[in-house]
């Protein structure tokens, strides 16, 4: 997947599937799901585990929809974590103000 969006990644998967199908080789949807999940980065580990342990059969279209939704969830979580980091880490918020308060400047004293 590397630096691709989920839709780009899935388009590449569909292209590979089409190329294999064009040779006349049969494709098992379970193999396609396995291949698709194995190409995902570590951020998707919980998602991959839930799909692998799911007892209900999953269509490729459903998998693609779930993956696009998961991409959005991961992006939202990353944004929320960044916002929380800036709000809850006093060291990060006070760094810019260190030494800039009233009576803190020694540049004019000598």
DRENPA-3360 file (N, C-alpha, C; in nm, 2 decimals, always signed):
BEGIN
1 = XXXXXXXX = +0.08/-0.12/+0.00/+0.00/+0.00/+0.00/+0.09/+0.13/+0.00 ~ +0.19/+0.13/+0.08/+0.29/+0.24/+0.09/+0.22/+0.37/+0.10 ~ +0.24/+0.46/+0.00/+0.19/+0.60/+0.01/+0.06/+0.61/-0.07 ~ -0.01/+0.51/-0.10/-0.14/+0.52/-0.17/-0.25/+0.54/-0.08 ~ -0.36/+0.60/-0.13/-0.48/+0.60/-0.06/-0.55/+0.46/-0.07 ~ -0.65/+0.44/+0.01/-0.71/+0.31/+0.01/-0.78/+0.29/-0.13 ~ -0.84/+0.39/-0.18/-0.90/+0.37/-0.31/-0.80/+0.34/-0.42 ~ -0.68/+0.40/-0.41/-0.57/+0.37/-0.51/-0.53/+0.22/-0.49;
9 = XXXXXXXX = -0.51/+0.19/-0.37/-0.47/+0.05/-0.33/-0.57/-0.05/-0.39 ~ -0.69/-0.03/-0.36/-0.80/-0.12/-0.40/-0.81/-0.13/-0.56 ~ -0.78/-0.01/-0.62/-0.78/-0.01/-0.77/-0.67/-0.10/-0.82 ~ -0.55/-0.09/-0.76/-0.44/-0.18/-0.80/-0.48/-0.33/-0.78 ~ -0.54/-0.36/-0.66/-0.58/-0.50/-0.64/-0.68/-0.54/-0.75 ~ -0.77/-0.46/-0.78/-0.87/-0.50/-0.88/-0.80/-0.52/-1.02 ~ -0.70/-0.44/-1.04/-0.63/-0.45/-1.17/-0.55/-0.59/-1.17 ~ -0.49/-0.62/-1.06/-0.42/-0.75/-1.05/-0.52/-0.87/-1.07;
17 = XXXXXXXX = -0.64/-0.85/-1.01/-0.74/-0.96/-1.02/-0.79/-0.97/-1.16 ~ -0.81/-0.86/-1.23/-0.84/-0.86/-1.37/-0.74/-0.92/-1.46 ~ -0.61/-0.89/-1.43/-0.51/-0.95/-1.51/-0.50/-1.11/-1.49 ~ -0.52/-1.15/-1.37/-0.51/-1.29/-1.34/-0.63/-1.36/-1.40 ~ -0.75/-1.30/-1.39/-0.87/-1.36/-1.45/-0.86/-1.36/-1.60 ~ -0.79/-1.27/-1.66/-0.78/-1.27/-1.81/-0.70/-1.39/-1.86 ~ -0.62/-1.44/-1.77/-0.54/-1.56/-1.81/-0.62/-1.69/-1.80 ~ -0.74/-1.68/-1.74/-0.83/-1.79/-1.73/-0.81/-1.87/-1.60;
25 = XXXXXXXX = -0.72/-1.82/-1.51/-0.70/-1.88/-1.38/-0.81/-1.85/-1.29 ~ -0.87/-1.95/-1.22/-0.97/-1.92/-1.13/-0.92/-1.85/-1.00 ~ -1.00/-1.76/-0.95/-0.96/-1.68/-0.83/-1.06/-1.72/-0.72 ~ -1.01/-1.75/-0.61/-1.09/-1.78/-0.49/-1.10/-1.64/-0.41 ~ -1.22/-1.60/-0.39/-1.24/-1.47/-0.31/-1.16/-1.47/-0.18 ~ -1.15/-1.58/-0.11/-1.07/-1.59/+0.01/-0.93/-1.55/-0.01 ~ -0.87/-1.60/-0.12/-0.73/-1.57/-0.15/-0.71/-1.42/-0.18 ~ -0.81/-1.36/-0.25/-0.80/-1.22/-0.28/-0.81/-1.14/-0.15;
33 = XXXXXXXX = -0.90/-1.18/-0.06/-0.91/-1.11/+0.07/-0.78/-1.12/+0.15 ~ -0.72/-1.24/+0.15/-0.60/-1.27/+0.22/-0.49/-1.18/+0.16 ~ -0.48/-1.18/+0.03/-0.37/-1.10/-0.04/-0.40/-0.95/-0.01 ~ -0.52/-0.90/-0.01/-0.55/-0.76/+0.01/-0.52/-0.72/+0.15 ~ -0.55/-0.80/+0.25/-0.52/-0.77/+0.39/-0.37/-0.77/+0.42 ~ -0.30/-0.86/+0.36/-0.16/-0.87/+0.38/-0.08/-0.75/+0.33 ~ -0.14/-0.68/+0.24/-0.07/-0.56/+0.18/-0.10/-0.43/+0.27 ~ -0.18/-0.44/+0.37/-0.21/-0.33/+0.45/-0.10/-0.30/+0.55;
41 = XXXXXXXX = -0.08/-0.17/+0.59/+0.02/-0.13/+0.69/-0.03/-0.17/+0.83 ~ +0.07/-0.16/+0.93/+0.04/-0.20/+1.06/-0.08/-0.13/+1.13 ~ -0.11/-0.01/+1.08/-0.23/+0.06/+1.14/-0.36/-0.02/+1.13 ~ -0.36/-0.11/+1.04/-0.48/-0.18/+1.01/-0.48/-0.32/+1.08 ~ -0.39/-0.34/+1.17/-0.38/-0.47/+1.24/-0.51/-0.52/+1.30 ~ -0.57/-0.43/+1.38/-0.69/-0.47/+1.45/-0.80/-0.50/+1.34 ~ -0.81/-0.42/+1.24/-0.90/-0.45/+1.13/-0.88/-0.59/+1.07 ~ -0.75/-0.61/+1.04/-0.71/-0.74/+0.97/-0.75/-0.86/+1.06;
49 = XXXXXXXX = -0.73/-0.84/+1.19/-0.76/-0.95/+1.29/-0.91/-0.97/+1.29 ~ -0.99/-0.87/+1.29/-1.14/-0.88/+1.29/-1.19/-0.95/+1.17 ~ -1.13/-0.92/+1.05/-1.17/-0.99/+0.93/-1.13/-1.13/+0.93 ~ -1.01/-1.16/+0.97/-0.96/-1.30/+0.97/-1.04/-1.39/+1.07 ~ -1.09/-1.33/+1.18/-1.16/-1.41/+1.28/-1.31/-1.40/+1.25 ~ -1.36/-1.33/+1.15/-1.50/-1.32/+1.12/-1.55/-1.46/+1.07 ~ -1.66/-1.51/+1.13/-1.71/-1.64/+1.08/-1.80/-1.63/+0.96 ~ -1.85/-1.51/+0.94/-1.94/-1.49/+0.82/-1.86/-1.47/+0.70;
57 = XXXXXXXX = -1.91/-1.52/+0.58/-1.84/-1.50/+0.46/-1.85/-1.35/+0.42 ~ -1.74/-1.30/+0.36/-1.74/-1.16/+0.33/-1.71/-1.14/+0.18 ~ -1.80/-1.06/+0.11/-1.78/-1.04/-0.03/-1.66/-0.94/-0.05 ~ -1.61/-0.94/-0.17/-1.50/-0.84/-0.20/-1.55/-0.70/-0.19 ~ -1.67/-0.68/-0.24/-1.73/-0.54/-0.24/-1.75/-0.50/-0.09 ~ -1.80/-0.59/-0.01/-1.81/-0.55/+0.14/-1.67/-0.52/+0.20 ~ -1.57/-0.60/+0.16/-1.44/-0.58/+0.22/-1.39/-0.44/+0.17 ~ -1.41/-0.40/+0.05/-1.36/-0.28/+0.00/-1.43/-0.16/+0.07;
65 = XXXXXXXX = -1.56/-0.17/+0.09/-1.63/-0.07/+0.16/-1.58/-0.06/+0.31 ~ -1.56/-0.17/+0.37/-1.51/-0.17/+0.51/-1.37/-0.11/+0.51 ~ -1.29/-0.14/+0.42/-1.15/-0.08/+0.41/-1.15/+0.07/+0.40 ~ -1.24/+0.12/+0.31/-1.25/+0.27/+0.29/-1.30/+0.33/+0.42 ~ -1.39/+0.27/+0.48/-1.44/+0.33/+0.61/-1.33/+0.32/+0.72 ~ -1.25/+0.22/+0.72/-1.15/+0.21/+0.82/-1.04/+0.31/+0.79 ~ -1.01/+0.34/+0.67/-0.92/+0.45/+0.63/-0.96/+0.58/+0.69 ~ -1.09/+0.61/+0.68/-1.15/+0.73/+0.74/-1.13/+0.73/+0.89;
73 = XXXXXXXX = -1.16/+0.62/+0.95/-1.15/+0.61/+1.10/-1.01/+0.63/+1.15 ~ -0.92/+0.57/+1.08/-0.77/+0.58/+1.12/-0.73/+0.73/+1.10 ~ -0.77/+0.80/+1.00/-0.74/+0.94/+0.98/-0.80/+1.02/+1.08 ~ -0.93/+1.00/+1.12/-0.99/+1.07/+1.23/-0.92/+1.05/+1.36 ~ -0.88/+0.93/+1.39/-0.81/+0.90/+1.52/-0.68/+0.97/+1.52 ~ -0.61/+0.97/+1.41/-0.48/+1.04/+1.41/-0.49/+1.19/+1.43 ~ -0.60/+1.25/+1.37/-0.62/+1.39/+1.39/-0.66/+1.42/+1.54 ~ -0.74/+1.33/+1.59/-0.78/+1.35/+1.73/-0.66/+1.33/+1.83;
81 = XXXXXXXX = -0.57/+1.24/+1.80/-0.45/+1.22/+1.88/-0.36/+1.34/+1.88 ~ -0.35/+1.40/+1.76/-0.26/+1.52/+1.75/-0.32/+1.64/+1.82 ~ -0.46/+1.65/+1.82/-0.52/+1.76/+1.89/-0.51/+1.74/+2.04 ~ -0.53/+1.61/+2.08/-0.51/+1.58/+2.23/-0.37/+1.60/+2.28 ~ -0.27/+1.57/+2.19/-0.13/+1.59/+2.23/-0.10/+1.74/+2.26 ~ -0.15/+1.83/+2.17/-0.13/+1.97/+2.19/-0.21/+2.02/+2.31 ~ -0.32/+1.97/+2.34/-0.41/+2.02/+2.45/-0.37/+1.96/+2.59 ~ -0.32/+1.84/+2.59/-0.29/+1.78/+2.72/-0.15/+1.77/+2.76;
89 = XXXXXXXX = -0.05/+1.81/+2.67/+0.09/+1.81/+2.70/+0.13/+1.95/+2.73 ~ +0.14/+1.99/+2.87/+0.18/+2.12/+2.90/+0.32/+2.16/+2.85 ~ +0.41/+2.06/+2.85/+0.54/+2.09/+2.80/+0.54/+2.14/+2.66 ~ +0.45/+2.09/+2.58/+0.44/+2.13/+2.44/+0.38/+2.27/+2.43 ~ +0.29/+2.31/+2.51/+0.22/+2.44/+2.50/+0.30/+2.55/+2.57 ~ +0.39/+2.52/+2.66/+0.46/+2.62/+2.73/+0.60/+2.65/+2.67 ~ +0.64/+2.57/+2.58/+0.78/+2.58/+2.53/+0.79/+2.72/+2.46 ~ +0.69/+2.76/+2.39/+0.70/+2.89/+2.32/+0.70/+3.01/+2.41;
97 = XXXXXXXX = +0.65/+2.99/+2.53/+0.64/+3.11/+2.63/+0.75/+3.11/+2.73 ~ +0.84/+3.02/+2.73/+0.94/+3.01/+2.83/+1.04/+3.13/+2.81 ~ +1.05/+3.20/+2.92/+1.14/+3.32/+2.92/+1.09/+3.44/+2.86 ~ +0.96/+3.44/+2.82/+0.90/+3.56/+2.75/+0.81/+3.64/+2.84 ~ +0.80/+3.59/+2.96/+0.71/+3.66/+3.06/+0.76/+3.79/+3.11 ~ +0.68/+3.86/+3.19/+0.72/+3.99/+3.25/+0.84/+3.97/+3.34 ~ +0.94/+4.05/+3.32/+1.06/+4.05/+3.40/+1.16/+3.93/+3.37 ~ +1.13/+3.86/+3.26/+1.22/+3.75/+3.23/+1.33/+3.78/+3.13;
105 = XXXXXX = +1.33/+3.90/+3.07/+1.42/+3.93/+2.97/+1.55/+3.99/+3.04 ~ +1.66/+3.93/+3.01/+1.79/+3.98/+3.07/+1.87/+4.06/+2.96 ~ +1.81/+4.08/+2.84/+1.89/+4.14/+2.74/+1.92/+4.29/+2.76 ~ +1.84/+4.36/+2.84/+1.87/+4.50/+2.86/+1.94/+4.52/+3.00 ~ +1.96/+4.42/+3.08/+2.03/+4.43/+3.20/+2.17/+4.40/+3.19 ~ +2.26/+4.49/+3.25/+2.40/+4.47/+3.26/+2.46/+4.57/+3.34;
% end
